[in-house]
Amino acid sequence: MEEVKSQVLASFEYAESKSDFKILIMNLEDDHIHFLLKFKPSLSITQVVSRMKQLSNWYLWENCESHFRKYFWKKNKIWTGGYFASTIGEVSEGKIVEYIKNQG
């Protein structure tokens, strides 16, 4: 399972390398992922999340098909359509980083 987790992290690093956003920190839970992202205000959060999901999905199917085929036999789609996003707001970036580090 650790191999799959490392591939999921690598998939988002791949998405970042092909995109115009920066992942400041990320951490996996069993059923979701926390990110702190930085991107230009000309991009919407929907554009960034869509790009992340598309590229990471492609990467995972290219690199871990035998694993994911066991669970997703009808569709080559790993992620759900939903997401939660929030700006940092009145909480410091440091507190957000600590929160994400302590997940999982």
Biotite code that builds the C-alpha atoms (Angstrom):
import biotite.structure as struc

atoms = struc.array([
    struc.Atom([0.000, 0.000, 0.000], chain_id="A", res_id=1, res_name="MET", atom_name="CA", element="C"),
    struc.Atom([2.914, 2.349, 0.649], chain_id="A", res_id=2, res_name="GLU", atom_name="CA", element="C"),
    struc.Atom([3.916, 1.945, -2.994], chain_id="A", res_id=3, res_name="GLU", atom_name="CA", element="C"),
    struc.Atom([0.473, 3.127, -4.100], chain_id="A", res_id=4, res_name="VAL", atom_name="CA", element="C"),
    struc.Atom([0.654, 6.110, -1.726], chain_id="A", res_id=5, res_name="LYS", atom_name="CA", element="C"),
    struc.Atom([4.038, 7.108, -3.103], chain_id="A", res_id=6, res_name="SER", atom_name="CA", element="C"),
    struc.Atom([2.658, 6.809, -6.650], chain_id="A", res_id=7, res_name="GLN", atom_name="CA", element="C"),
    struc.Atom([-0.309, 9.029, -5.734], chain_id="A", res_id=8, res_name="VAL", atom_name="CA", element="C"),
    struc.Atom([2.078, 11.676, -4.386], chain_id="A", res_id=9, res_name="LEU", atom_name="CA", element="C"),
    struc.Atom([4.238, 11.313, -7.496], chain_id="A", res_id=10, res_name="ALA", atom_name="CA", element="C"),
    struc.Atom([1.155, 11.721, -9.696], chain_id="A", res_id=11, res_name="SER", atom_name="CA", element="C"),
    struc.Atom([0.451, 15.144, -8.204], chain_id="A", res_id=12, res_name="PHE", atom_name="CA", element="C"),
    struc.Atom([4.109, 16.127, -8.511], chain_id="A", res_id=13, res_name="GLU", atom_name="CA", element="C"),
    struc.Atom([3.796, 15.174, -12.179], chain_id="A", res_id=14, res_name="TYR", atom_name="CA", element="C"),
    struc.Atom([0.638, 17.303, -12.510], chain_id="A", res_id=15, res_name="ALA", atom_name="CA", element="C"),
    struc.Atom([2.459, 20.210, -10.878], chain_id="A", res_id=16, res_name="GLU", atom_name="CA", element="C"),
    struc.Atom([5.402, 19.861, -13.290], chain_id="A", res_id=17, res_name="SER", atom_name="CA", element="C"),
    struc.Atom([3.039, 20.132, -16.277], chain_id="A", res_id=18, res_name="LYS", atom_name="CA", element="C"),
    struc.Atom([0.968, 23.018, -14.904], chain_id="A", res_id=19, res_name="SER", atom_name="CA", element="C"),
    struc.Atom([1.004, 26.583, -13.667], chain_id="A", res_id=20, res_name="ASP", atom_name="CA", element="C"),
    struc.Atom([0.501, 25.979, -9.946], chain_id="A", res_id=21, res_name="PHE", atom_name="CA", element="C"),
    struc.Atom([2.790, 25.111, -7.061], chain_id="A", res_id=22, res_name="LYS", atom_name="CA", element="C"),
    struc.Atom([2.080, 22.490, -4.393], chain_id="A", res_id=23, res_name="ILE", atom_name="CA", element="C"),
    struc.Atom([3.475, 23.928, -1.170], chain_id="A", res_id=24, res_name="LEU", atom_name="CA", element="C"),
    struc.Atom([2.556, 20.855, 0.880], chain_id="A", res_id=25, res_name="ILE", atom_name="CA", element="C"),
    struc.Atom([0.354, 17.773, 0.493], chain_id="A", res_id=26, res_name="MET", atom_name="CA", element="C"),
    struc.Atom([-0.528, 14.833, 2.692], chain_id="A", res_id=27, res_name="ASN", atom_name="CA", element="C"),
    struc.Atom([-2.684, 11.744, 2.181], chain_id="A", res_id=28, res_name="LEU", atom_name="CA", element="C"),
    struc.Atom([-5.528, 10.448, 4.302], chain_id="A", res_id=29, res_name="GLU", atom_name="CA", element="C"),
    struc.Atom([-7.172, 7.092, 3.628], chain_id="A", res_id=30, res_name="ASP", atom_name="CA", element="C"),
    struc.Atom([-9.944, 8.660, 1.573], chain_id="A", res_id=31, res_name="ASP", atom_name="CA", element="C"),
    struc.Atom([-8.795, 12.195, 0.708], chain_id="A", res_id=32, res_name="HIS", atom_name="CA", element="C"),
    struc.Atom([-5.776, 14.426, 0.193], chain_id="A", res_id=33, res_name="ILE", atom_name="CA", element="C"),
    struc.Atom([-4.863, 17.766, 1.751], chain_id="A", res_id=34, res_name="HIS", atom_name="CA", element="C"),
    struc.Atom([-3.026, 20.392, -0.322], chain_id="A", res_id=35, res_name="PHE", atom_name="CA", element="C"),
    struc.Atom([-1.737, 23.880, 0.179], chain_id="A", res_id=36, res_name="LEU", atom_name="CA", element="C"),
    struc.Atom([-1.450, 25.363, -3.310], chain_id="A", res_id=37, res_name="LEU", atom_name="CA", element="C"),
    struc.Atom([-0.192, 28.571, -4.809], chain_id="A", res_id=38, res_name="LYS", atom_name="CA", element="C"),
    struc.Atom([-1.397, 29.748, -8.212], chain_id="A", res_id=39, res_name="PHE", atom_name="CA", element="C"),
    struc.Atom([-2.018, 32.904, -10.197], chain_id="A", res_id=40, res_name="LYS", atom_name="CA", element="C"),
    struc.Atom([-5.287, 34.747, -9.541], chain_id="A", res_id=41, res_name="PRO", atom_name="CA", element="C"),
    struc.Atom([-6.061, 34.440, -13.262], chain_id="A", res_id=42, res_name="SER", atom_name="CA", element="C"),
    struc.Atom([-6.734, 30.722, -12.634], chain_id="A", res_id=43, res_name="LEU", atom_name="CA", element="C"),
    struc.Atom([-9.840, 29.526, -10.859], chain_id="A", res_id=44, res_name="SER", atom_name="CA", element="C"),
    struc.Atom([-9.694, 26.824, -8.211], chain_id="A", res_id=45, res_name="ILE", atom_name="CA", element="C"),
    struc.Atom([-11.896, 24.721, -10.502], chain_id="A", res_id=46, res_name="THR", atom_name="CA", element="C"),
    struc.Atom([-9.304, 24.957, -13.282], chain_id="A", res_id=47, res_name="GLN", atom_name="CA", element="C"),
    struc.Atom([-6.487, 23.982, -10.927], chain_id="A", res_id=48, res_name="VAL", atom_name="CA", element="C"),
    struc.Atom([-8.358, 21.057, -9.344], chain_id="A", res_id=49, res_name="VAL", atom_name="CA", element="C"),
    struc.Atom([-9.512, 19.787, -12.740], chain_id="A", res_id=50, res_name="SER", atom_name="CA", element="C"),
    struc.Atom([-5.953, 19.889, -14.049], chain_id="A", res_id=51, res_name="ARG", atom_name="CA", element="C"),
    struc.Atom([-4.650, 18.111, -10.954], chain_id="A", res_id=52, res_name="MET", atom_name="CA", element="C"),
    struc.Atom([-7.251, 15.367, -11.239], chain_id="A", res_id=53, res_name="LYS", atom_name="CA", element="C"),
    struc.Atom([-6.822, 14.888, -14.987], chain_id="A", res_id=54, res_name="GLN", atom_name="CA", element="C"),
    struc.Atom([-3.039, 14.650, -14.978], chain_id="A", res_id=55, res_name="LEU", atom_name="CA", element="C"),
    struc.Atom([-2.761, 12.594, -11.790], chain_id="A", res_id=56, res_name="SER", atom_name="CA", element="C"),
    struc.Atom([-5.424, 10.199, -13.057], chain_id="A", res_id=57, res_name="ASN", atom_name="CA", element="C"),
    struc.Atom([-3.490, 9.715, -16.318], chain_id="A", res_id=58, res_name="TRP", atom_name="CA", element="C"),
    struc.Atom([-0.211, 9.230, -14.428], chain_id="A", res_id=59, res_name="TYR", atom_name="CA", element="C"),
    struc.Atom([-1.674, 6.636, -12.059], chain_id="A", res_id=60, res_name="LEU", atom_name="CA", element="C"),
    struc.Atom([-3.239, 4.599, -14.860], chain_id="A", res_id=61, res_name="TRP", atom_name="CA", element="C"),
    struc.Atom([0.063, 4.676, -16.763], chain_id="A", res_id=62, res_name="GLU", atom_name="CA", element="C"),
    struc.Atom([2.127, 3.603, -13.747], chain_id="A", res_id=63, res_name="ASN", atom_name="CA", element="C"),
    struc.Atom([-0.201, 1.509, -11.565], chain_id="A", res_id=64, res_name="CYS", atom_name="CA", element="C"),
    struc.Atom([-2.796, 0.040, -13.906], chain_id="A", res_id=65, res_name="GLU", atom_name="CA", element="C"),
    struc.Atom([-2.508, -3.475, -12.481], chain_id="A", res_id=66, res_name="SER", atom_name="CA", element="C"),
    struc.Atom([-3.362, -2.187, -9.002], chain_id="A", res_id=67, res_name="HIS", atom_name="CA", element="C"),
    struc.Atom([-6.194, 0.141, -10.001], chain_id="A", res_id=68, res_name="PHE", atom_name="CA", element="C"),
    struc.Atom([-7.723, -2.336, -12.463], chain_id="A", res_id=69, res_name="ARG", atom_name="CA", element="C"),
    struc.Atom([-8.730, -4.456, -9.417], chain_id="A", res_id=70, res_name="LYS", atom_name="CA", element="C"),
    struc.Atom([-10.898, -1.639, -8.067], chain_id="A", res_id=71, res_name="TYR", atom_name="CA", element="C"),
    struc.Atom([-11.903, 0.416, -11.105], chain_id="A", res_id=72, res_name="PHE", atom_name="CA", element="C"),
    struc.Atom([-12.679, -2.190, -13.730], chain_id="A", res_id=73, res_name="TRP", atom_name="CA", element="C"),
    struc.Atom([-15.357, -0.263, -15.644], chain_id="A", res_id=74, res_name="LYS", atom_name="CA", element="C"),
    struc.Atom([-13.812, 3.217, -15.883], chain_id="A", res_id=75, res_name="LYS", atom_name="CA", element="C"),
    struc.Atom([-10.311, 4.591, -15.968], chain_id="A", res_id=76, res_name="ASN", atom_name="CA", element="C"),
    struc.Atom([-11.360, 7.225, -13.462], chain_id="A", res_id=77, res_name="LYS", atom_name="CA", element="C"),
    struc.Atom([-9.972, 7.371, -9.932], chain_id="A", res_id=78, res_name="ILE", atom_name="CA", element="C"),
    struc.Atom([-11.203, 10.676, -8.525], chain_id="A", res_id=79, res_name="TRP", atom_name="CA", element="C"),
    struc.Atom([-14.744, 11.768, -7.683], chain_id="A", res_id=80, res_name="THR", atom_name="CA", element="C"),
    struc.Atom([-16.185, 14.958, -9.103], chain_id="A", res_id=81, res_name="GLY", atom_name="CA", element="C"),
    struc.Atom([-16.237, 16.804, -5.803], chain_id="A", res_id=82, res_name="GLY", atom_name="CA", element="C"),
    struc.Atom([-13.677, 18.716, -3.768], chain_id="A", res_id=83, res_name="TYR", atom_name="CA", element="C"),
    struc.Atom([-13.490, 21.154, -0.873], chain_id="A", res_id=84, res_name="PHE", atom_name="CA", element="C"),
    struc.Atom([-11.431, 24.324, -1.206], chain_id="A", res_id=85, res_name="ALA", atom_name="CA", element="C"),
    struc.Atom([-10.825, 27.257, 1.075], chain_id="A", res_id=86, res_name="SER", atom_name="CA", element="C"),
    struc.Atom([-8.526, 30.243, 1.150], chain_id="A", res_id=87, res_name="THR", atom_name="CA", element="C"),
    struc.Atom([-6.132, 30.637, 4.046], chain_id="A", res_id=88, res_name="ILE", atom_name="CA", element="C"),
    struc.Atom([-8.140, 33.617, 5.279], chain_id="A", res_id=89, res_name="GLY", atom_name="CA", element="C"),
    struc.Atom([-7.344, 34.666, 8.833], chain_id="A", res_id=90, res_name="GLU", atom_name="CA", element="C"),
    struc.Atom([-5.283, 31.586, 9.653], chain_id="A", res_id=91, res_name="VAL", atom_name="CA", element="C"),
    struc.Atom([-1.544, 31.834, 9.084], chain_id="A", res_id=92, res_name="SER", atom_name="CA", element="C"),
    struc.Atom([0.162, 29.796, 6.375], chain_id="A", res_id=93, res_name="GLU", atom_name="CA", element="C"),
    struc.Atom([2.284, 28.188, 9.098], chain_id="A", res_id=94, res_name="GLY", atom_name="CA", element="C"),
    struc.Atom([-0.801, 26.871, 10.900], chain_id="A", res_id=95, res_name="LYS", atom_name="CA", element="C"),
    struc.Atom([-2.145, 25.423, 7.647], chain_id="A", res_id=96, res_name="ILE", atom_name="CA", element="C"),
    struc.Atom([1.194, 23.724, 6.948], chain_id="A", res_id=97, res_name="VAL", atom_name="CA", element="C"),
    struc.Atom([1.226, 22.209, 10.459], chain_id="A", res_id=98, res_name="GLU", atom_name="CA", element="C"),
    struc.Atom([-2.377, 21.029, 10.077], chain_id="A", res_id=99, res_name="TYR", atom_name="CA", element="C"),
    struc.Atom([-1.615, 19.302, 6.770], chain_id="A", res_id=100, res_name="ILE", atom_name="CA", element="C"),
    struc.Atom([1.587, 17.730, 8.118], chain_id="A", res_id=101, res_name="LYS", atom_name="CA", element="C"),
    struc.Atom([-0.366, 16.218, 11.021], chain_id="A", res_id=102, res_name="ASN", atom_name="CA", element="C"),
    struc.Atom([-2.987, 14.533, 8.816], chain_id="A", res_id=103, res_name="GLN", atom_name="CA", element="C"),
    struc.Atom([-2.823, 10.833, 7.983], chain_id="A", res_id=104, res_name="GLY", atom_name="CA", element="C"),
])
